[in-house]
Amino acid sequence: MAVSEGPLKGVKVLDLSRILAGPTCTQLLGDLGASVIKIENPATGGDDTRQWAPPYVEDADGNQSDLSAYFMSSNRNKKSVALDIATPEGQAEVRRLAAHADILIENFKPGGLAKYGLDYPSLSQDFPGLVYCSISGYGQTGPNASKPGYDLMAQGYGGIMSLTGDPDGMPMKVGVGIADVMCGMYASVGILAALRHRDLTGEGQQIDLALVDTQVAWLINEGVNYLTSGTVPQRRGNGHPNIVPYEVYQTVDGHVILAVGNDGQFRRFCDFIEKPELADDPRFAKNPSRIANRDALNAVLRPALQALDTKTVISGLEARKVPVGPVQSVDEVFASKQVAARQMQITMQAEPGSVELIGNPLNLSRTPVTYRSAPPVCGADTEAVLSAENPFEV
């Protein structure tokens, strides 16, 4: 039976980050039980994403709050403290909070916090056990270190846009801020590894993490394809560089995803579309041959699938153990029984009213994630946190 406390209960996180990468990381730590205090600049209205809207949450009287949907996507389980770190008073308060913290995460430009005495060399002198995570566009070193970094720029510089989109169209970004999100995921892993080291040795450290570095890292197979062959990968739309057929196909009434992972599945697929001879054709019998003859194979498959409706294709291939699936719209995703069963949509009570959020995908049998507090309005916890003797216990 699961116990009630999260695995990171007692871990204290001071969050000086904004936008998406840092907040994604700290929300994950918060879901796992850590206490997170988010510092927001009252002069600018707080985290930039509070203004990345509509939509906003409205209260019962129809008044607009500063809770944009974008902000809420990565800021639950946090206390919001409004502080201007450009002032001596703000700097002193951050240092006081850092004295209680296990982890500090920030995403200022490299060197940007030094003038406030809040950079790692300054804080580590007084707090040697502090785990200090710095997220930036290009990292703390290298010729581009001083350049600003946003998700779109990281996707472009890191190569993923050159691989995404129609072969004859423009380079295309991924539909969500995936460079930011993956950077937040890497940050979570790095922080927990550094925390493990700190717990064993008492020694803190700085984690230097770049949006572009993480973007390059998740080029994954396409990146290593290039490093191995020297051939620059090209956009293939929904096609896969190493597996055929593995893409989206049109049907009479929509689209299906076909993911034929081996030759046995291909043979069963050919039986389904009533073209068993394709599985014995030397151009298509083996996956390497199908890759070499991708266009010729698709010239046969596309009209065959376009003659069938989506439900028939999915039910027929599922019965034959051939991987297949729908292309769902977002409303269909959240209406699905699978999302409900996995509790991937949650309801929380925020200051303006009830809000709907995406759940955490981690399912830990003994220490499950918890949803303790909804995304806060800017500065909601300033007085309580700054007046407390133990600010992370508010």
ChimeraX attribute file (.defattr): number of C-alpha atoms within 10 A of each C-alpha:
attribute: neighborCount
match mode: 1-to-1
recipient: residues
	/A:1	6
	/A:2	10
	/A:3	10
	/A:4	11
	/A:5	15
	/A:6	20
	/A:7	18
	/A:8	17
	/A:9	14
	/A:10	14
	/A:11	19
	/A:12	24
	/A:13	26
	/A:14	26
	/A:15	27
	/A:16	21
	/A:17	24
	/A:18	24
	/A:19	20
	/A:20	28
	/A:21	29
	/A:22	28
	/A:23	28
	/A:24	25
	/A:25	26
	/A:26	33
	/A:27	25
	/A:28	21
	/A:29	26
	/A:30	28
	/A:31	26
	/A:32	24
	/A:33	24
	/A:34	23
	/A:35	26
	/A:36	27
	/A:37	27
	/A:38	29
	/A:39	27
	/A:40	24
	/A:41	19
	/A:42	14
	/A:43	9
	/A:44	10
	/A:45	16
	/A:46	23
	/A:47	22
	/A:48	15
	/A:49	20
	/A:50	22
	/A:51	18
	/A:52	16
	/A:53	13
	/A:54	11
	/A:55	12
	/A:56	19
	/A:57	22
	/A:58	18
	/A:59	14
	/A:60	10
	/A:61	7
	/A:62	9
	/A:63	10
	/A:64	14
	/A:65	16
	/A:66	22
	/A:67	28
	/A:68	21
	/A:69	21
	/A:70	19
	/A:71	25
	/A:72	22
	/A:73	19
	/A:74	25
	/A:75	28
	/A:76	25
	/A:77	26
	/A:78	28
	/A:79	29
	/A:80	23
	/A:81	24
	/A:82	22
	/A:83	21
	/A:84	19
	/A:85	20
	/A:86	12
	/A:87	10
	/A:88	12
	/A:89	12
	/A:90	17
	/A:91	17
	/A:92	15
	/A:93	15
	/A:94	19
	/A:95	17
	/A:96	13
	/A:97	20
	/A:98	21
	/A:99	15
	/A:100	18
	/A:101	23
	/A:102	20
	/A:103	25
	/A:104	25
	/A:105	25
	/A:106	22
	/A:107	24
	/A:108	17
	/A:109	19
	/A:110	21
	/A:111	14
	/A:112	13
	/A:113	17
	/A:114	13
	/A:115	9
	/A:116	16
	/A:117	16
	/A:118	20
	/A:119	19
	/A:120	22
	/A:121	14
	/A:122	13
	/A:123	19
	/A:124	18
	/A:125	10
	/A:126	12
	/A:127	19
	/A:128	15
	/A:129	22
	/A:130	26
	/A:131	28
	/A:132	24
	/A:133	24
	/A:134	25
	/A:135	27
	/A:136	26
	/A:137	26
	/A:138	26
	/A:139	22
	/A:140	19
	/A:141	11
	/A:142	8
	/A:143	9
	/A:144	12
	/A:145	17
	/A:146	17
	/A:147	12
	/A:148	14
	/A:149	21
	/A:150	18
	/A:151	24
	/A:152	18
	/A:153	16
	/A:154	27
	/A:155	24
	/A:156	16
	/A:157	17
	/A:158	20
	/A:159	19
	/A:160	23
	/A:161	19
	/A:162	19
	/A:163	19
	/A:164	19
	/A:165	19
	/A:166	15
	/A:167	15
	/A:168	9
	/A:169	10
	/A:170	12
	/A:171	16
	/A:172	18
	/A:173	21
	/A:174	14
	/A:175	6
	/A:176	10
	/A:177	16
	/A:178	19
	/A:179	29
	/A:180	29
	/A:181	21
	/A:182	20
	/A:183	25
	/A:184	25
	/A:185	19
	/A:186	16
	/A:187	26
	/A:188	20
	/A:189	12
	/A:190	18
	/A:191	23
	/A:192	15
	/A:193	13
	/A:194	22
	/A:195	22
	/A:196	14
	/A:197	16
	/A:198	18
	/A:199	12
	/A:200	9
	/A:201	10
	/A:202	12
	/A:203	17
	/A:204	21
	/A:205	20
	/A:206	20
	/A:207	18
	/A:208	17
	/A:209	22
	/A:210	27
	/A:211	30
	/A:212	25
	/A:213	18
	/A:214	24
	/A:215	23
	/A:216	18
	/A:217	14
	/A:218	15
	/A:219	15
	/A:220	10
	/A:221	12
	/A:222	19
	/A:223	16
	/A:224	12
	/A:225	16
	/A:226	12
	/A:227	11
	/A:228	9
	/A:229	9
	/A:230	9
	/A:231	9
	/A:232	12
	/A:233	15
	/A:234	14
	/A:235	21
	/A:236	15
	/A:237	16
	/A:238	15
	/A:239	18
	/A:240	15
	/A:241	15
	/A:242	15
	/A:243	17
	/A:244	27
	/A:245	25
	/A:246	18
	/A:247	17
	/A:248	19
	/A:249	20
	/A:250	18
	/A:251	20
	/A:252	12
	/A:253	12
	/A:254	14
	/A:255	19
	/A:256	22
	/A:257	20
	/A:258	21
	/A:259	20
	/A:260	21
	/A:261	16
	/A:262	14
	/A:263	16
	/A:264	14
	/A:265	18
	/A:266	23
	/A:267	20
	/A:268	19
	/A:269	25
	/A:270	16
	/A:271	16
	/A:272	16
	/A:273	16
	/A:274	11
	/A:275	15
	/A:276	15
	/A:277	12
	/A:278	19
	/A:279	20
	/A:280	12
	/A:281	12
	/A:282	10
	/A:283	18
	/A:284	24
	/A:285	17
	/A:286	17
	/A:287	20
	/A:288	14
	/A:289	14
	/A:290	22
	/A:291	19
	/A:292	13
	/A:293	14
	/A:294	18
	/A:295	11
	/A:296	13
	/A:297	17
	/A:298	15
	/A:299	10
	/A:300	12
	/A:301	17
	/A:302	14
	/A:303	14
	/A:304	15
	/A:305	19
	/A:306	16
	/A:307	13
	/A:308	16
	/A:309	16
	/A:310	23
	/A:311	14
	/A:312	12
	/A:313	23
	/A:314	19
	/A:315	13
	/A:316	16
	/A:317	20
	/A:318	13
	/A:319	11
	/A:320	14
	/A:321	13
	/A:322	22
	/A:323	17
	/A:324	19
	/A:325	19
	/A:326	15
	/A:327	13
	/A:328	12
	/A:329	9
	/A:330	8
	/A:331	8
	/A:332	11
	/A:333	14
	/A:334	15
	/A:335	12
	/A:336	11
	/A:337	11
	/A:338	11
	/A:339	15
	/A:340	13
	/A:341	9
	/A:342	12
	/A:343	13
	/A:344	15
	/A:345	15
	/A:346	13
	/A:347	13
	/A:348	16
	/A:349	13
	/A:350	18
	/A:351	17
	/A:352	19
	/A:353	13
	/A:354	15
	/A:355	18
	/A:356	16
	/A:357	18
	/A:358	15
	/A:359	18
	/A:360	19
	/A:361	10
	/A:362	11
	/A:363	10
	/A:364	12
	/A:365	10
	/A:366	13
	/A:367	17
	/A:368	18
	/A:369	24
	/A:370	16
	/A:371	16
	/A:372	14
	/A:373	16
	/A:374	22
	/A:375	26
	/A:376	23
	/A:377	22
	/A:378	23
	/A:379	19
	/A:380	14
	/A:381	18
	/A:382	18
	/A:383	11
	/A:384	13
	/A:385	19
	/A:386	18
	/A:387	10
	/A:388	11
	/A:389	11
	/A:390	11
	/A:391	18
	/A:392	21
	/A:393	11
	/A:394	14
